[in-house]
């Protein structure tokens, strides 16, 4: 049973890390786009 449970825990941790990384990348892209837009407007 433990052999089946451990991979699930590892997968959940991996998915959480990927989700956090994706969120950080998305925020950086939004910041870059906002800076580019403000630069073009001004």
N, CA, C and O atoms as a DFTB+ gen file, in Angstrom:
168 C
 N C O
     1  1       0.847      -1.210       0.000
     2  2       0.000       0.000       0.000
     3  2       0.878       1.253       0.000
     4  3       0.590       2.217      -0.710
     5  1       1.944       1.236       0.795
     6  2       2.797       2.424       0.891
     7  2       3.438       2.739      -0.463
     8  3       3.676       3.900      -0.793
     9  1       3.716       1.676      -1.248
    10  2       4.330       1.892      -2.566
    11  2       3.371       2.642      -3.491
    12  3       3.810       3.379      -4.374
    13  1       2.073       2.458      -3.293
    14  2       1.094       3.145      -4.141
    15  2       0.847       4.568      -3.647
    16  3       0.526       5.457      -4.435
    17  1       0.999       4.780      -2.333
    18  2       0.706       6.094      -1.751
    19  2       1.850       7.080      -2.005
    20  3       1.597       8.241      -2.326
    21  1       3.092       6.640      -1.867
    22  2       4.240       7.547      -2.020
    23  2       4.264       8.255      -3.376
    24  3       4.448       9.472      -3.403
    25  1       4.085       7.551      -4.514
    26  2       4.103       8.236      -5.813
    27  2       3.016       9.312      -5.899
    28  3       3.228      10.356      -6.515
    29  1       1.862       9.063      -5.288
    30  2       0.778      10.051      -5.328
    31  2       1.190      11.317      -4.587
    32  3       0.898      12.426      -5.037
    33  1       1.869      11.156      -3.452
    34  2       2.323      12.312      -2.677
    35  2       3.363      13.093      -3.471
    36  3       3.339      14.324      -3.507
    37  1       4.295      12.348      -4.119
    38  2       5.337      13.003      -4.922
    39  2       4.690      13.768      -6.084
    40  3       5.078      14.897      -6.385
    41  1       3.696      13.136      -6.737
    42  2       3.020      13.789      -7.860
    43  2       2.321      15.064      -7.392
    44  3       2.395      16.096      -8.059
    45  1       1.640      14.993      -6.241
    46  2       0.915      16.180      -5.748
    47  2       1.901      17.308      -5.465
    48  3       1.626      18.463      -5.788
    49  1       3.055      16.984      -4.860
    50  2       4.071      17.997      -4.581
    51  2       4.605      18.577      -5.881
    52  3       4.819      19.786      -5.975
    53  1       4.822      17.736      -6.882
    54  2       5.320      18.199      -8.180
    55  2       4.324      19.127      -8.844
    56  3       4.699      20.159      -9.401
    57  1       3.047      18.755      -8.784
    58  2       1.997      19.585      -9.399
    59  2       1.929      20.937      -8.700
    60  3       1.764      21.966      -9.355
    61  1       2.056      20.941      -7.369
    62  2       2.004      22.207      -6.616
    63  2       3.185      23.097      -7.008
    64  3       3.019      24.297      -7.223
    65  1       4.381      22.500      -7.100
    66  2       5.570      23.270      -7.471
    67  2       5.428      23.835      -8.875
    68  3       5.774      24.989      -9.126
    69  1       4.908      23.002      -9.806
    70  2       4.709      23.454     -11.188
    71  2       3.684      24.589     -11.214
    72  3       3.838      25.548     -11.970
    73  1       2.647      24.481     -10.396
    74  2       1.612      25.513     -10.353
    75  2       2.180      26.831      -9.839
    76  3       1.885      27.894     -10.386
    77  1       2.998      26.760      -8.784
    78  2       3.622      27.978      -8.231
    79  2       4.571      28.590      -9.256
    80  3       4.584      29.808      -9.436
    81  1       5.368      27.753      -9.933
    82  2       6.313      28.240     -10.936
    83  2       5.561      28.903     -12.088
    84  3       5.966      29.963     -12.565
    85  1       4.467      28.281     -12.536
    86  2       3.658      28.829     -13.628
    87  2       3.058      30.174     -13.214
    88  3       2.991      31.100     -14.022
    89  1       2.622      30.281     -11.954
    90  2       2.024      31.528     -11.464
    91  2       3.067      32.644     -11.446
    92  3       2.768      33.777     -11.825
    93  1       4.286      32.334     -11.010
    94  2       5.360      33.333     -10.965
    95  2       5.711      33.789     -12.377
    96  3       5.894      34.982     -12.616
    97  1       5.805      32.849     -13.308
    98  2       6.123      33.189     -14.709
    99  2       5.022      34.066     -15.291
   100  3       5.307      35.033     -15.997
   101  1       3.761      33.735     -14.998
   102  2       2.628      34.513     -15.504
   103  2       2.686      35.941     -14.956
   104  3       2.430      36.896     -15.690
   105  1       3.019      36.091     -13.673
   106  2       3.117      37.422     -13.072
   107  2       4.234      38.224     -13.726
   108  3       4.063      39.412     -14.000
   109  1       5.383      37.583     -13.979
   110  2       6.507      38.281     -14.623
   111  2       6.113      38.743     -16.024
   112  3       6.448      39.856     -16.428
   113  1       5.400      37.891     -16.767
   114  2       4.968      38.260     -18.118
   115  2       4.001      39.445     -18.056
   116  3       4.101      40.370     -18.862
   117  1       3.066      39.419     -17.100
   118  2       2.107      40.515     -16.967
   119  2       2.828      41.813     -16.628
   120  3       2.482      42.869     -17.156
   121  1       3.822      41.745     -15.757
   122  2       4.593      42.943     -15.382
   123  2       5.346      43.481     -16.589
   124  3       5.355      44.688     -16.828
   125  1       5.975      42.596     -17.349
   126  2       6.714      43.035     -18.544
   127  2       5.767      43.681     -19.550
   128  3       6.096      44.717     -20.127
   129  1       4.597      43.085     -19.767
   130  2       3.629      43.637     -20.711
   131  2       3.148      45.011     -20.235
   132  3       3.007      45.933     -21.039
   133  1       2.899      45.146     -18.939
   134  2       2.428      46.427     -18.395
   135  2       3.510      47.494     -18.556
   136  3       3.203      48.642     -18.876
   137  1       4.776      47.123     -18.336
   138  2       5.879      48.081     -18.484
   139  2       6.013      48.507     -19.950
   140  3       6.226      49.683     -20.244
   141  1       5.887      47.536     -20.867
   142  2       5.982      47.857     -22.295
   143  2       4.837      48.772     -22.713
   144  3       5.049      49.724     -23.464
   145  1       3.621      48.491     -22.232
   146  2       2.457      49.308     -22.576
   147  2       2.620      50.730     -22.037
   148  3       2.331      51.696     -22.742
   149  1       3.079      50.861     -20.798
   150  2       3.259      52.183     -20.193
   151  2       4.354      52.936     -20.938
   152  3       4.262      54.152     -21.111
   153  1       5.385      52.228     -21.377
   154  2       6.480      52.872     -22.116
   155  2       5.993      53.396     -23.453
   156  3       6.378      54.486     -23.874
   157  1       5.140      52.617     -24.129
   158  2       4.646      53.059     -25.431
   159  2       3.686      54.250     -25.278
   160  3       3.706      55.183     -26.080
   161  1       2.848      54.198     -24.235
   162  2       1.881      55.278     -24.033
   163  2       2.584      56.587     -23.677
   164  3       2.236      57.641     -24.210
   165  1       3.565      56.529     -22.786
   166  2       4.281      57.720     -22.345
   167  2       5.483      57.967     -23.240
   168  3       6.220      58.931     -23.031
